[in-house]
Structures are given as structure tokens and as C-alpha cells.
Amino acid sequence: MSPRITATATATVTATYIGTATVLLRIGGLTVLTDPAFDQAPADYPGARPLHRTAGPALAADRLPPVDLVLLSHDQHADNLDHTGREVLARAARTLTTPEGAARLGGRAEGLAPWESREVSAGGTTVRITATPARHGPEGTEEATGPVTGFVVEYEGGALYLSGDTVRHDALTEIGERFVLDTAFLHFGDAHFPSTGDRAFSLSATEGAALARVLGARTVVPLHFDSWAHLAEDPSAITAAFAADPQLAGTLRRLEPGVAEKLR
């Protein structure tokens, strides 16, 4: 098992919540975008599990700065990568995603297997990106949901975690054992579809709080909890689940959409 990783210097980190799982991160001089979904609402996406977008992004794609790196948890679902998001992806200097997703996307997309790492540098800042396990549904649904990845981003003085679309499962425990996390961005929403009954395809508020305890992050930022019909859990459930656990007191932080906020 890898040792927990620490550093002494500190990079300035800001985050702009754009909507669903899309966040614009500025880490020192490096600009990072997660799961780009920028189509306007309402919008419908047909498929085996049709998706309906109910609210648009807080920041339009044409207002983005040049993007050094896209961290894409998976490329098969429109709430993580939509039509406009693919245009954004094509302009980005580099994309890290699953090996299967990189093969489909081509271009500057590169795939990482779980626990595989890459260093990325831009604007005088170097970070280390490590892919982490994720499972986008109950055990046995992997063939239908496709592969998903999370990411840990290590920078001078800290590390942040992006869960990707996942349910809680045992493999996630190792993330908290390997890394000292400042901020964990968790994908909530308790995603459900009429065709799959009571099976969930993302974290519920209760599961997310349990995962937060294991991760031990100083701050937890909820993502992926609204703007789509399949994200049916009331977002207030997240606040309630964290408030009910004394161990998580003061850890939950909601970002105001469209506003750059300093994380550290």
C-alpha cells in the first residue's frame, strides 16, 4: 500500500461551480475543467436510459479561459459530457479519462487505469493526477454503465479528490489510506431511472456522508445533485446527512454557481 503523501509549500486553489459535475479549477497557474457539460436547458438525450436536463450551466462555454487539462470521469453520459462539452474538450490542451473513453475520443485524450498517475504542467505549476476506482452503479451493472474513473490531484501543499459518478463500494476506502485530502468533490444525486427500479447510480446523501468519513477530507464539496431529472434526491438531504454526524461538523461546503471561490 502506498504511503500517505504530504508536501510543505502551498498552491492557491480556486473553484468555480458551473453545474452538475462541471467545475473550473485554478491550481496555481494551471487551469483544470471537470466533466464538461455546457448545453443549455431544457435538453433531452435519448438512449437506454434517457436523460432530461432541467437547468443550464452557470457559465457559458464561450466564457471559459484556455483550459490546460480536462479531467473526464467518463464520456458516455450527457450529464458529464454533452454536445457543447465535446467542443470544449476538443479545444483543451489535454484530457485524462478512462482508457476506453480515450480510445473513443482520440485526439489529446489519454486513458488512466486505477492508481495510474501522470504529471501535468502549465503556467509554472506541476500537479500529479492519479486515477481512482469508481463504479457507476450496483455490482453487476458495469457492462451497462461503462467504466468510470475518479481522480486525485496532488499539488504543492495539498490534494483534492474528484469522485466521478460512483456509488459507495469497498475500493474507495483505499483513497483515504493513500492520500491526505484537503477537498473532496463528491458526486451525489442518488441517480435513479424508471427502467432500473430502486437501483441507484450515484451517491445518496447517506452514502456520501459515509464516504466522507472514510476519506477524512477537510472539506467536502457536493456536485452532481441537481439540474437533471434523474437526480431526484432533494439536495437538502445532503445538508441533513452531514449535520447528523458530529465527525463531519464543518466539512460540508456548497459553492455558489458561477463564482470563483478560494479553497485554500
N, C-alpha and C positions, 0 to 999 in steps of 0.2 A: 504494500500500500504506500502511495506517495506521501511524503511529509506535508504538513500544512505550510503554505508559502506565505512569507511576510516580506515587507520591504520597509525602507526608512523614509525616503523622500515622499512628497505628496503632490499629485497632479490635481489640477482643478477639473471637476466634472460637473457638467450641467446636462439637464434632460428636459426635452420638450415633448409632452404627450400629445400626439396627433390624433389618436383614436384607435380603438380595438387593441391590436398588438404593435402598433406603429409608434416608435419613439425615435426622436432625433437626439443623439448623444454627442456632446463635445467633450473629449477627454484630452486635456492639454491642447495640442494643435491638431488633433485627429478628429474628423467628423464621421460618425457612425450612424447608420439608419437600420432599424429593425423592421422586419416583416412589412414591406411597403404595400399598403392598401389605400389608394387615393381616389377611387371612383366616387362620384357624387351620388347622393341618395335621392329618392329610392332607387334601388337597383336589384335585379334578380339574376341568379346564376343557376341554370338548370343542371341536373345531374342525378345520380342515385340518391343523394341527399341534397335537395335543392336549398339554396341559401337566399335570404332576402335581407338586404341592407336597409336599415331604417333611418340612419343618420350619417352624414358625410364627415370628412376629415376636418379637424380644426385648423389645418394649414394646407393650402393647395400645393400640389406638386410643383407648380411653377414658382413657388416662393422658397423652395429648398436651396440651401447653399450647395456648392460642389460636394459630392459625397465620396469620401475616401474608401469606405467599406460598408457593405450591406451584410448584415447577419440575418439569414433567412432560415427560419426553423423548418419550413417545408414549402414546396412550390405548387401543391395540388389543390389547395382550397383558397377561395377568393377572399376570405376574411384575413388571410395572411399575405396573399399576393394576387392582386386583381389586374385588370387590363392596364390602368394607368400606372400601377406599381411595376408592371413589366417594362414600361417605358423608362421609369426611374432607374430600374435595375440595369438597363442597357447603357445608361449614362454613367453609372458608378464605376469607380476605378477598379473595384474588386468585390467579389461576393463569396462568402463562405456559407455552405449549406450541407445537406446530406450528400453522400456520393451519388445516390440515384438522382437527386434533384440537379446536381451539377451536370450529370450526363444528359439530362433533358434540356437544360438551359444553355449549355455550351458557353461560348464567349469567355468572359473573365470569371466565370463561376468555378469554384473549386470545392470538392467534397471532403468532409472530415468524418472519419469513423469515431465512435465514442472514445473519449480520452486522448484523441489525437490533437496535437497543437500546432499552431502556426504563429509566427511573429509578423506583425504588420506595422509599418512605419509611415508617417506622414506628418508634415508640419513640425518636425523636430521631436515628435513623440513616437515611442515604440510601445506597443502593447502585445501581450501574448494571449491568443484566443485558444481555448480548449473546448472541444465539443463534449457535451454531456448527454447521458441517456435521457430519452423521453419516450413515452408510449401514449399514443393519441386515442386511448380507449381501453375497454376491459381486455384482459388477457384473451387472446384468440381472435381479436379483431384486427391484428396488424396488417393482414393481407388486404383488408378492405380500406383501412385508413391510410396506409402507406407509411414509410419511415418519416420520423420527425427527430430533430435534434434540439437540444438546448445549448447554451454557451456560457462559459465563464470568461470574463475579460479581466486580465490582470494588468494593472497599470502601476506607475510609481506611487507607492504608498497604500495600495488597496486592491480590491477586486469586486466586481459585480457579477451577478448571475441573471441570465435570461432563461426562463424555464422552457420556452416554446409551448405549444399545445400538448399538454400531458395530463394524465391522471396520476394520482399518487401510487407509487409502487416501490418495491424494496431497493431497486438500483439507485434511486435518488438519494438514499442515505449517504452514499459514499461521497457525494458532492460536499457535504458539510464536514466530512472527515479529511478531505484533501485540501480544502481551501478555507481561508479566513475571509468571510464575505462582509463587505460594507453594506451593499444594497442588493436585494433580491427582487427582480421583476417577475411576478408570478401571473400566469395566465389563468384567470378564473372563468366564471360564466356558467359552470355546470351545464355544458352544452348537451342538448337533447334534440332528437329528431322523431317525428311521428312514426317513421318506418322502423325505428330501433327500440321502441318501448322505453323501459326505465333505465336503459344503459346510458351512462354518461361518458362524454368525450373530452371533457376538460375538468379542471379542479372545481369542486364546490367550495363554498366558504369554509366549511368544516375541514375538508381535506387540505385546503390551502393553509389554514392555521396550523394544522398538524405538521405539514411540511415545513412551515416557518420555524417551528420549534426545533426540528431536526437540523435545519440549515444553520441556525444561530446567527443570521444576518442582523446587523444593527438596525437596518431599515428595510421594510417590505413595501414595495410599490405595486398595487394591483393594476393589472392590464386585462384586456380581453373579457370585459364584463358587461358591455352594452353595445348598442348600435346595430345589432343583428338579431333577427327573430329567434334564432336557435340558442341564444344566450339568455335563457329565461329566468335565471335566479335573480331576485331583487338585489341590487348592489348593496343595499343596507345590511344584507346578511353578512357581508364581509366585515363591516364595521362591528357588528354584533359578535361574530365569532372571535375576533381579536380582543374585543373588550372583555369577553368572558374568561380569558386566560391571563392570569397575572404575569406569567412568564413572558407574554408578548406586549406588556404595557409599554406604550410609547413607540412601538416599532412601525405601526401602520402609517403610511404617508400617501395621500392622494395628490396627484399632480393636476394642476389646473390646465385644461386643454388649451393648447396653442401658446403657452407661456414658458419661456426658458427659466428653469429653476435650478439653483445650485444644489448639488447633492453633497459636495464637500469641497 
